[in-house]
Amino acid sequence: MVRLVLFDIDGTLIHTDGAGVKAFGRALAMEFKVPDDTSWTSFAGRTDTAIAREFFLKYHIEPTQGNFQRFFECYTHWLAHMLSQSSGEICPGVWRLIYELQHLPKRPAIGLLTGNIRLGAEIKLRRFNLWEFFQTGAFADDHEDRNEIAALARERGSRLLQEELRGDQVVVIGDTPLDIRCGRAIGARVVAVATGNSSLAELRAHKPDWAVTDLGKVRARDLCCV
């Protein structure tokens, strides 16, 4: 029986019309006077802290705790603004899957496993009235490495449920090969959903337990009652 379901955010739960990427570029330009250009790198499946470090190294900005704090304070300000101007949306099937998970006879805990910093995750999900559904989670504030974030998400789920969770009692849902990899790192079952930038064929090549075009194609009982 699955006891914990962990969701990625961008491309899995929501589309923000590029608000996060735009906020990243704007914050770097404002705080550190570098070009407002994010086109040279990929954001998909990565952590905010690792991406920020990559920008710091490219533009010879010292990757100090103070500079990370300075950047993310500006980033979250711009993120909230960009989201208010965006035409983002909740991905297909998300509402139904959350509803079904909540109404299983023995419902699992629902959490987040994301490369967003915690405040960024909250800003994004509150914009779409999703934040309150998630009982636990782990974020880029916790670690730059997505696999380490996955381990912490399982640990926090164990504390919430007051039982030590095995990997096979956890389902990770994400839209990139990196989501599949971090799920496998903790021995979890993995749902790969092609609502992000990766095609269904690309996701299937990484051998998730389920590969679907959108979350409307998967039922909570099939994920959890196995």
C-alpha positions in Angstrom: 0.0 0.0 0.0 1.4 3.4 -1.0 1.5 5.8 1.9 3.1 8.9 0.4 2.6 10.6 -3.0 5.1 13.3 -3.9 4.5 15.7 -6.8 6.9 17.9 -8.8 5.4 21.3 -9.6 6.4 22.9 -12.9 5.1 20.9 -15.9 3.5 18.4 -13.5 1.0 20.3 -11.5 1.0 23.7 -13.2 2.2 25.7 -16.1 3.2 29.3 -15.2 3.6 30.7 -18.7 7.3 31.0 -18.0 6.9 33.2 -14.9 9.6 31.5 -13.0 12.2 31.7 -15.7 11.3 35.4 -16.4 11.6 36.2 -12.7 15.0 34.5 -12.5 16.4 36.6 -15.3 14.9 39.8 -14.0 16.2 39.3 -10.5 19.7 38.5 -11.7 19.7 41.6 -13.9 18.5 43.9 -11.1 20.6 42.6 -8.3 23.9 41.8 -10.1 23.7 43.9 -13.3 24.1 41.0 -15.6 22.2 40.4 -18.9 18.5 39.4 -18.4 19.1 36.3 -20.5 18.1 32.8 -19.4 18.1 31.2 -22.9 21.5 29.5 -22.6 20.5 27.0 -19.9 17.8 24.5 -19.0 15.5 24.8 -16.0 13.6 21.6 -16.4 13.9 19.2 -13.5 16.7 21.2 -11.8 16.9 23.0 -8.5 16.6 26.7 -8.1 19.8 26.8 -6.1 21.8 24.8 -8.6 20.6 27.1 -11.4 21.4 30.2 -9.4 24.9 28.8 -8.8 25.3 28.2 -12.5 24.5 31.8 -13.2 26.8 33.0 -10.5 29.7 31.1 -11.9 29.0 32.3 -15.5 29.0 35.9 -14.4 31.7 35.7 -11.8 29.4 36.4 -8.8 30.6 34.9 -5.5 28.3 32.0 -4.6 28.1 33.2 -1.0 25.1 32.6 1.3 24.5 36.4 1.3 24.3 36.5 -2.5 22.0 33.5 -2.6 19.7 35.2 -0.1 19.9 38.5 -2.0 19.0 36.8 -5.3 16.1 34.8 -3.9 14.5 37.7 -2.1 14.5 39.6 -5.4 13.4 36.5 -7.3 10.4 35.7 -5.2 9.3 39.4 -5.4 9.4 39.2 -9.2 7.9 35.7 -9.3 4.7 36.9 -7.5 4.5 39.9 -9.9 5.1 37.7 -13.0 2.5 35.2 -11.9 -0.1 37.9 -11.5 0.5 38.9 -15.1 0.7 35.4 -16.5 -1.9 33.2 -18.2 -0.7 30.0 -16.5 -2.9 27.0 -15.8 -3.3 23.8 -13.8 -2.2 20.7 -15.8 -4.9 18.3 -17.0 -6.0 15.7 -14.5 -4.5 17.3 -11.5 -7.7 18.2 -9.7 -9.2 14.8 -10.2 -6.1 12.9 -9.1 -5.8 15.0 -5.9 -9.5 14.5 -5.2 -9.2 10.7 -5.7 -6.1 10.5 -3.5 -8.0 12.3 -0.7 -10.9 9.9 -1.0 -9.1 6.5 -1.0 -10.2 4.2 1.9 -6.7 4.5 3.3 -5.6 7.8 1.8 -1.8 8.5 1.5 -0.1 11.7 2.6 0.3 14.1 -0.3 3.6 16.1 -0.6 5.9 18.0 -2.8 9.3 17.0 -4.2 10.4 20.0 -6.1 13.4 22.0 -7.3 11.7 25.2 -6.3 12.7 26.9 -3.1 9.9 26.6 -0.6 8.7 30.2 -0.9 8.7 30.0 -4.7 6.7 26.8 -4.5 4.2 28.4 -2.2 3.8 31.5 -4.4 3.3 29.4 -7.5 0.8 27.0 -5.9 -1.2 29.6 -4.1 -1.7 31.4 -7.4 -3.6 28.3 -8.5 -5.2 27.5 -5.1 -3.2 24.3 -4.8 -0.9 25.0 -1.9 -3.2 23.9 0.9 -3.5 20.3 -0.4 0.1 19.4 0.3 0.9 18.2 3.8 4.7 17.9 3.5 7.6 18.3 1.1 11.2 19.1 0.4 12.6 21.9 -1.6 15.7 23.5 -3.1 16.3 25.3 0.2 17.0 21.9 1.7 19.7 20.8 -0.9 20.9 21.5 -4.4 20.8 17.9 -5.4 17.4 16.6 -6.4 18.2 13.1 -5.1 18.9 14.4 -1.7 15.7 16.4 -1.8 13.9 13.2 -2.5 15.4 11.4 0.5 14.4 14.3 2.7 10.8 14.3 1.3 10.5 10.6 2.2 12.0 11.3 5.7 9.5 14.1 6.3 6.7 11.9 5.1 7.7 9.2 7.5 7.6 11.7 10.4 4.2 13.0 9.3 2.8 9.5 9.2 4.8 8.3 12.2 6.0 5.2 10.4 9.3 4.5 8.6 8.4 4.4 4.9 10.0 2.0 2.5 10.8 3.2 -1.0 8.0 1.1 -2.5 5.5 2.9 -0.3 6.2 6.1 -2.1 5.1 7.3 -5.5 6.9 10.2 -7.2 5.1 12.1 -10.0 7.1 14.3 -12.3 7.6 15.4 -15.9 11.3 15.1 -16.6 13.9 12.3 -16.7 15.5 14.0 -13.6 12.2 13.4 -11.7 12.4 9.7 -12.6 16.0 9.5 -11.5 15.4 11.1 -8.1 12.4 8.8 -7.5 14.6 5.8 -8.3 17.2 7.1 -5.9 14.8 6.5 -3.0 13.4 3.3 -4.4 10.0 4.9 -5.1 7.5 4.0 -7.8 7.5 6.7 -10.5 4.8 8.3 -12.7 6.2 10.2 -15.6 3.8 12.7 -17.2 4.3 14.3 -20.6 2.8 17.7 -19.7 6.2 19.4 -19.5 9.0 19.7 -22.0 9.8 15.9 -22.3 7.9 13.8 -24.8 6.2 10.6 -23.8 8.8 8.6 -25.8 11.7 10.4 -24.0 10.1 9.7 -20.6 9.4 6.0 -21.4 13.1 5.6 -22.4 13.9 6.1 -18.7 11.6 3.3 -17.6 9.2 4.8 -15.1 6.5 2.6 -13.7 3.8 4.6 -15.5 4.2 7.0 -18.4 1.2 9.0 -19.3 0.3 11.9 -21.6 -1.4 13.7 -18.6 -2.6 12.9 -15.1 -6.1 12.4 -16.3 -4.8 9.1 -17.6 -4.0 7.7 -14.2 -6.2 6.8 -11.3 -5.4 7.1 -7.6 -6.4 3.5 -6.9 -4.0 2.2 -9.5 -1.1 4.2 -8.1 -1.8 3.4 -4.4 -3.6 0.1 -4.1 -0.8 -2.1 -5.4 
